[in-house]
Amino acid sequence: MLDAARLADELRSEQEHALAQEKMRKGLEVTVKDLQTRLEETESAAMKTGKKAISNLESRIRELEASLDDETRRHADSQKNLRKCERRIKELAFQTDEDKKNHDRMQDLVDKLQQKIKTYKRQIEEAEEIAALNLAKFRKAQQELEEADVSISVI
């Protein structure tokens, strides 16, 4: 009987222990289910957030690519304008050199013409002096002739 009582106590104790273990197991199952639900909600939220972040990043990439394309076009236009301006500068420099050469040639011609003018003026002055001398000689000769005529007519 003692063994039976002891076995009955052990059985009760094991049954209580089994009940406690069962309660603990059910509590843990509820906790596991709760944790799984929270995990799924967290994963879902993370997934939505991740998709939203990816969508935002893809949108930003498109904007940056568009901006890069615009900047590339502006750069190409700037390069084209730079080449045009450099070509124009070379043309103007060449034209300036030609104008300077022409100016130098013209200045030489002007100098030569001024020299000729001076020579012609000097020749004109000399011719005027000679003409004045000849005129004076002519008048003197005419006056002498008149005086000789007068003296011949007086005689």
C-alpha angles and dihedrals in degrees: 000000000000089000090048091050091047091047089047089051090048090047091050091045091049090046091051089046090048090049091049090048090048091050090047090048092050090047090050090047089053089048090048091050090047091048091047090051091049090046091052091047091048092047090048092049090046089049092051091046091046092049090047091048091047090048091049091048092048089050090050090049090053090049091049092047090051090048090049091051091050091048091048091052091048090049091050090048090048091050090049091049090047091054090048091050092047090050090048091049090052090049091049091046090051091047090048090052091049091047090050091050090048090047091051090049091048091047089052090050091048090050091049092047091048088051090050090048090052090049092048091047090051090047090048091050090049090047090048090050091049090045090049090049091047090047090050090048089046092051091045090049090045091049091048089048091051090047089049090048091049091048091047091048090048091053 
